[in-house]
Amino acid sequence: MGARSRRTPVVAIGSLVAATLFWAGNYVVGAAAVAELDPVSLVLLRWAFAALPLVLLAQFIERPRWREVLRAWPWLVALGATGLLGYTLLLYSALQFTDPFSASLINAFNPAMISLAAVVVLRQRLSATAIVGIVVALVGVLIVISRGSPAALFTGGFGLGDVLMLCAILSWTAYTVLGRKAPALPPIASTAAQAVIATLVLAPVSFLTGGPALPQSTTVWGALAFIVVFPSVLSYLLWNRALDVIPPARAGVFLNLITVFTAVLTLLLGHPFSLAQIVGGLIVVGGIALANAAAFRPRPTPSAFGGQPGTGG
């Protein structure tokens, strides 16, 4: 019995690590995909291909009452617009102008942004440690955006990709806050419904603009297949299954691994880092870890950092 009880948390931790690895892969593989596909086509193809597997997984694992799920359609539309559409469109647009590692470093500030939004919208309180951590993380983000030159923040010397990535985390912050105010729904079923809605909303836009564009090379077809199978389906499945064992606040800390894995994948592909990326990245991760310190306590209190899957996109 003891071996089984120890094995379950180990499997859950492994699931969280795998989920964040796949989300990190979305940055690297997504950057390769947008070299050939426009962001609208990529997002449409991603959710169009992922919708059916998500529906089947939800039916097999959660057995939801779909009528009850669909009764929350205003919330599902809002969540799909800000998360599956808004965030991913802005992310892939950003990857046209910035490198995956910089994008992941800016995205690492997302939990802090969510926490600030929770204070304003949900009236949650922040501890002094969390406030210090958020400020530290923001300093790290500014170092990354400015390429280590503070004057660039005042002269507009930062890139379009960085601005788009900041807009992406704002969109995901809205998604997270909406998710906390929305009716409780089975998580995989909710994601599946949002994927269907995202496809139905984006398809007419794509067709009216002459799309969707299809991959022209086996490399980009492979990139699309990876994006559909791993960050879009398996990551959500692994993450939500792990939350059955690990409290959301503790699970949220694992999202910092997205930046670490993106750095490793970027290095393996032979792309060098700048000093500003290294210093800024360490400061961001350190600040977020400090802000998440409560998650390491034996009995964590609910916070704005836990439970929202997919901050890697």
N, C-alpha and C positions, 0 to 999 in steps of 0.2 A: 504493500500500500504506500509506504514511504517513497519507494522508487518512482511509483506512478505519479505521486503528488509533486515530486521534484521535476519529473519529466515534463509535466504540463506547462509550468512557467518557462522552461527551457525552450519548448516548442513555440510558445507565444513570443518570446524574445527573438527567436530565429525568424518568426513570421514578420515581426516589426523591422528587423534588419533587412530582410529580403524586400519588403515593401519599399523601404527608403532607397534601397539600391536600384530598384526598377524606376522609381521616380527620378533618381539622379540620372539614370540612363535616358530619361525623356529629354533632359537638357542637351546631352551630347548627340543623341540620335536625332532629336528634333532640329538641331542646328544643321545637320546634314540634310534633313528632309526639306527644309525651307530654302535650301540652295536651288531646289528644282521645283518645289510646289509653293504656291502662294498660301499664306496663313489660312484664308477662308476655306480653300480646298482641303488643306490638311486637317483642319478642325472638323469639317463636314465628314470627310472620309473616316476620321478617327472614331467619331461617335456613331456614325451610320453602321460601321462594322462591329463596334463594341456593344451596341444596344441589345441585339439578340442574345449574345452570351450572358450579358448582365441579367436580362429577363429570366433566362433559363436557370442561372445560378440562384437568383432570388427565389424562384419557384421551388427549386430543389432544396435549398438550405432554410429559407425563412417561411415558405408557404404562406405568403401574405394574402390578405383579402384585398384584391386589386381594386374593388369598388371603393373601399375605404381609403386606399392610397390615392386614387384618382379624385376623390372628393376634395383633397387638399391641392387641387390643380393650381390655384392662384399662387400658393407658396412654391409649388414645384416649378412653375414658370419663372418666378422671381429667382429661385435658386439656380435654375438652369441658365438664366440670362447672366447672372453675376459670376457663377462658378465655371460650369462646363463650357459656356460660350465666352463670357467676358475675360476670364482669367486666361484660358488657353489661347484665345485670339491674340491677346496682348503679349503673352509669353512668346508665342512663335513669331510675332511681329518683332519683338525685342531681339530675338535670336538672329534676325536678319542684319542687325547693326552692332551687336555686342557678342562677346564670346560666352560659352556656356558657364564657365567658372564665375565670371563677373555677375551673370544673371542669377546664379545660385546664391552668391554672396548677398546680393540685394534681397533675394527671396528669404534669406535667413532672418531678415528683420520682420518677417510677416507675423510671427507670434507676438512680438512686442506691439506691432500695429493693432493686432486683434485685441490685445489687452487694453490698450488705450481706448479703442472703440467700445469695449465692454464697460469701461468706466463711464463714458459719456452716455451710451445708449441703454445699457443694461443696469446702470447704477452699481456696478461692482466696485469693490475697494481694492487698492493696491497697497502692498506692504512697502516699507521704505527700501527694502532690498530689491524688490521688483522694479521700483522707480529708478534706482541707481543702475540696475541691469539694463533697463530700456535706454537710458541716456548713454551708457557705454556702447550698447549695440548700435545706436544711431550714429555715434562718432565713427564707428567702424564702417558703416554704410557710406558716410560722407567721405571717408578716406578712399574707399573703392571708387565712388562716383567721380571724385575730383582727381583721380589718378595720383593722389598724394600731394596735390597742389591746392591748398585752401582757396587761393584767389580764383580758381576756376569756378567755384560755387557762385561767385558774384559777377563773373564776366561771361557766364554761359558757356564755359569751356568743357562741359560734359556732353556725353553722347546721347543721341536720340534713343538708342537701345536702353540706356540707363533710365531715361524718362519713361519709356514704355513699360519697363520692368517695375518701376515704382507705381505706375497706374495699375499694373497687374496685381500687385499685392493689395492695393486699395480695393480692387474688385473682389479679391478673395476675402478681404476683411468684411466687406458687405455681405458676401456669401455666408461667412461664418456667423455673423450677427443675426442674419435672417434665419439661419439654421437653428439658432438657439431660441428664437421666438416662434418658429413654425411648430405645428403639431408633431408629436412623436410618431415617427414612421420607421418601419424596418429599414436599416441603412442601405442594404444592397438593392432592395426594391425601390427606394427613393432615388438612388443613383441611376438605376435602370430607367425609371420614368423620366428623369431629367435628361438622360441620353437620348431618349426618343423625342422629347420636346426640343432639345437642341438641334437634332437632325431635321425635324419638321420646320423649325424656324429658319435655319440657315440654308436649307436646300433651295427655296425660292430666290433668296439673295444671290446664291452662287449661280443658279441658272440664268438669272437676269443679267449677270455680269459675264456671261459666256463660259461659266465653269460647270462642274468642277474640273480642274485640271487633274489628269491622272499621271502617276509616275511614268517616266520614260526609260528608266534604267532598273535593272534588277537590284541595284544597291538601294535605291529609294523605295522600291517595293518591299525590300527587306526591312528598311527603316519603318515604313508604315505598319508592317506586320508586327514588329517589335512594339511600337507605340500602342497598337490595338490590344495585343495579348498581355503585355506586362504592366505598364503604368496605368492602362485604362481598365483592365479586368482583374488581373491577379493581385495587383497592389491593393485595390479596394477590398478584395476578398480576404487577403491575408491580414490586412489592418483591422478590419471589423471582426474577424475571428479572434485575433489577439486581444481585443478589448473585452472579450468574455472572461479573460484571466487577469489582465493587467489594467489597473485603473487608468482612466483617460489622461489624468494629469501626468502620470509617469510615462505613459506611452508618448505623449506630446514631446517629451525630451528627445526621443529617438529621431524626430524630424530634423534635428541638427546634423544627423548623419548624411542628409542629402548633400549638404555642402562638402562634407568630407569625401563622400563617394564620387561626387562630380570632380573634385580635385584629383583624385586617384585616376579616374577614367581619362581626364584631360591629359594628365602626365603620361599615361600609357599610350595615348595617341600622339605624343611628342610635342605637345603645345607648352611652351614655357610660361611661367608665372612672372608677373612684375612684383617688385618689392611692395608696392601699394596694395596689391591683391593679397599678398601673404599677411602683411601687418593688419590690414583692414579686416581680412577674414578671421584672423585669430581674435581680434577685438570683438567682432560681431558674435562669434560663437561663444566667447567668454561672457559677453554681456547677456546673451540669451540664457546661457547656463545659470548665471547669477539670478536672472529674473525668474527662472524656473526652479530655484532652490527648494521651494516648498514641495515640489514633486518628489524629492528624495526623502522626505520625512516619512516616518512609519504610517501616519494617518493624514494624507494630504487633504487639504480643503479644496472644494471646487474652485477652479480658476479659469481664466480665459485662454489657457494654453493647451488644454487637453481635448482630445476626442475628435477633432475635425480632421478627417483623413484627406490626403491629397494635396497638401501644400506644396508638393513638388510638381503638381499638374498632371 
